[in-house]
Amino acid sequence: MNTAHALHSFNREMTNWSLIKHRRWDGYLVTGQHSGTHWIKWMLSWAMAHHYGVAGPKFYNNNDSNAVIGSPKHQLNLPGVPRIASSHSIPAYAVEWPWLRAIAPLPKYGVVVRDVRDVLISNYEKWKETYAVPFETYVAGDPWDKKYVVDVWWYIRFMNRWGSVQARYPAETLVLKYEDFQRDTAGSLDRLARHLGVVLPPDAIAAGVKAGTKENMLAFQNPNATGKGVRPDGQGDTVWTPQAEAVLKAILREHLKYDFGYDFGL
């Protein structure tokens, strides 16, 4: 067991009560970093906008994306429209306490995870000039969560904590894979929406899927935003090497408790 990871995880999960503090929403869309956040939030926003007759978001990134689905701290209130928040939050242990849920009811959570191998490639490609380390070094990560925007240790915390919450409260916690949305975009979007209490007809789901095409989203990039949430296909040359895979597997084998069906070859 990595002591630094254990101590950091305990500290964060004991003190980060953001999901409880900002609980007054009808539902939460919670995505792992680099797990399709812009895409899925954009599709659900436009599906809801189509159905409820409200204006959709101006851009898919930064605060301009919060017109229909807000950030947890926003006071979003569109009459007649379910209030859904979007977050990357890792749940505190308190999210599982029955007595706390009894006095402070929590909304339903729709959680999206992604194969950690693809997450690491995506994050490294985005930040490799800033990190300035070889890919194998980045794969080993920082258990104290200080060196990188996101790494294997952050994603282990994300998967383990949401896996534990889902095991305890399966009716309230739906976990979908980013790969589910790639294989069946309309079906996954409909399943997510229904779980969050947003029942949308087929034409609204279709409108959301159409809005989420890469060609369409590229036209809604905020010109003042840093970085791009939609990247052209084929960008980047980082690949998994036997050395990097060995480092990753050793970490996952010892620390990952909930793999959500991903085959990591452990």
N, C-alpha and C positions, 0 to 999 in steps of 0.2 A: 504493500500500500504506500502510495506517495504521500508523505506527511504534509508537504506544502499544499497539495491539492485538497487533502482532507480538512486541514485547518481553514483554508480559504473558503471551501464549500460550506463548512459549518457556520463560519462568520456571516457569509452572504445570505444563506438560507434562514438564519436566525433573525437577521436585521432588515432584509429587503421586503417590506410589507406593502409594496406598491399596488399589488393586485387587490389587497384588502382595503387599503386606503382609497383607491379609485375603483371601487366595486359597483358603483351605481350605474350600471349599464345593463342592457338586455342581454348582451352576449359579447364575447371577446374572440377576435381572430388573433391567435398567437402563432407567430412563425419563427422558426429558427433563422438566424442570420444566414444570408445567401441561400434561402430556401423558397424563393419565388414571392417574396413579400410584395414588391411593387406590382407584379403581374396579378396575383390572386386578389389583392385588395382592390386593384383597378377594375377587374372583372366584376367583383361583387358590388362595388360602388355603382358601376354603370348598369348592372342588372337591377339594382334597387332604384336607381334614378329613373330608369325606363318604366318600372312598375308603379312607382309612387308619384311620378310626374314632377320630380324635383330636378334642379340643375345638377349636373354631374361635376366632378372635380375639374379644375382648369389644367393642372399638370399631374403626372403620376408620382412626382417626387416632392420632397420637402412639405411644408405646411399646406401647399396648394392641393395636396392629395386628400385633405381631411374634410372635404365638403359634405360627404355622405357617411363616411366611416371615420370617426375622429381618433385622436390620440387620447390616452387615458385621462390626461389633465384637462382636456377641452370640455367646454360646456355646450356640446352639440345638442341641439334640440330642434328637429324638423317635425312639425305637427303631423301625426299619423304615421311617421316612419320609425321603425325599430331602431333603437340606439345601440350601435355596434362600435366597439373600440378595437384598435389594432395595436399590437405590442410584441416585443421580443422577450418579454419578462420570463425569468425563471422563478417558479413559485416558491415562496417561503414554506417552511415546514407547517406553519400555521394554517395554510390553505387546506391541510388535511385534518385539522382539529374539528371534530364533530360539534363540540360545545361552542366554538367560535362561529361555525356556520349556522348554528341555531340562533345566535343573537345578531349575526351580521351575514345574512344570506348572500351567497356569491352567484354570479351569473354562470351560464354555460360557457364552456371553452371549446373552440374549434382550433386544434393545434396541428400545425404542418411541420413535418420533419423531412429531412433529405439525407441521402447517403452521405455520410461524413467524408468519404473520399472525394466526392464532388464538391462539397462545401470547402474543403481545404484547398483544392485546386483553384476554385473561384476566388476565395479570399486572397490567396497568394498572388494570383495574377493581377488582382486589383491593387495590391499594396507592396509588391515585391521590391520596387525601387525604394520605398520608404524603409522596409524591413532590412534590406541589404544583407541578407543571409542566404545560404543555399537552401533549396527546398527541403532537404533532409533535416536541416537544423530547425526550420519552421515547423515541420511535422512533429518534432519532439515537443514543441510548444513551451509554454511557460505556466506551470501550475499555479503561480501567484496572480496570473491574469493581468500582467502589466506590460509585456513586451509587444503584444499583437492585438489587433482589433478584435479578432476572434480566432481561436485555435482549437485543437482537439479537446483541450481541457474544458473550455467553455461549452463545447457541444456535448461532451459527456455529461456535464451538469444539466444542460437543457433536456437531454433525452432521459436521464435518470430521474430527474424530479418530475417531469410530466408523465413518465411511465408509472411512477409511484402514485401520482394523483389519479391517473386513469384507472389503475388497479383498485384504488379505494373508492372512486366515484365514477364508475364506467358510464352511467346514464348521463352524467353531466359533462363528461370529457370525451370528445371525439378526436382521435388522432388520425390524420390523413397524411399520406406521403406526397411530396412534390412530384414524384414519379407517377402517382395516381392521376394528378392533374394533366400530366403530359400524355398519358394513355387514354384517358376519358375525361376531357376537360369539362364538358357539359354535365356529365353525371357527377363528377366530384364537386363541381361548383354548386349543384343542386343539393347534394348531400350536406355540404358545409352550411349552406344557407338554412336548410330545414332544421339542422341541429341548433343553430343560433336563433331559431324562432322566426325566420324570414321565409315565408312560403311564397315562392315566385312561380308564375306560370311559365310554360315553355318558351314563349316569345321573349320574356325578360331574361331568362337564362341564355337564350340565343343572342340577345343584344349584348350581354356581358361577355360572352365568348368572342363575339365579333370585335368588340372594343379591345379585347386583350391580344389580338394578333400583333406580332412584332412590328409589322409595317405600320399599323395604326398607332401603337404606343410611341414609336420613334418620333411621331409628329407632335407628341405631347410632352416632350422633354423640356423642363424648365431651363431656359438659356442661362439663368443666373446660378443654377445649382452646380456644385462641384461633383465631378464624377458622373457616370451614367448607370442607371439601373437596368437598361436594356443594352446588351452588347451584341455586336455583329457576330454571326456564327463563325467559328474557326479562330477567334481571337485568342492569342496566347499559345505558348509552346511548352508549358510545364506538363510533365508526365510522371507517372509513378515508376520508380525504380525499385529493384529488389531490396535495396537498403532502406528506402523510405517505407516500403510496405512492411518490412520487418519491425521497424520502429513503431509504426502505427499499430500493428497487430499486438505487440507486446503491451502497449498502453491500454488498448481496448480490452484485451483478454483479462487484465487485472482489475479494470475500473468500470467497464460498461456493464450495467445490470439489465437494461432494457434496450434491445436492439431493434424492436418493431419489425422483425422479420427480415432485416437486411442480412445478407450472407457476407460476413467479413472474413470467412475462412479461418475462424478461430479454433 
